[in-house]
Amino acid sequence: MRIQNQLIVAAVLALAVAGPAAADDEILEGKLRACPSDGTSIGGVNSCGKIWKLKSGEVELGRDGDIEVELRGLVLNDASTGEFNGTADGVTQVVVSLVCGGSKASVVAESDRFPLSKDGRADIETKLRLPAQCIAPIVLVREIWDGKVGGWLAATGF
């Protein structure tokens, strides 16, 4: 009985130690917010140009560069787009950019292209090449428009 109790205590202690260590492996965990189309530039990246909305969006970025982004309902919320309002309006791909640097922010890493459904859904799992240091990290989800990486549609940090 005593050995069994010691094994239980050892298992609980191992779990307690493993929990905080896993949390320390994350640089950033947060919610994404949709671009408000107010001309906000982040890290030298212009905002979206039209008003977007986002039902839900989450980011997890690990110290090893592993990043997961989940988008649900990233669509236009702009009556000026007519029949395309409430859709992703031709944005069929996005990239994820990492911005570091606080007031002197700039894009330091960027993902490959990932599909975005017409109803604004994307599940991204990839690895970014991180710099040695990243002060005030911000993750941007950017549109691919006319074959080029464009403005940001959603971001962490506000």
SULSULLIN-V571673 format. One record per helix or strand of 3 or more residues. SS is the DSSP state (h for helix, s for strand). FROM is the first residue (numbers start at 0). TO is the last residue. If there is no record, write none. Layout:
SS;FROM;TO, SS;FROM;TO
This chain:
h;1;23, s;25;30, s;55;61, s;65;71, h;78;83, s;92;99, h;101;103, s;105;109, s;121;126, s;137;144, s;147;154
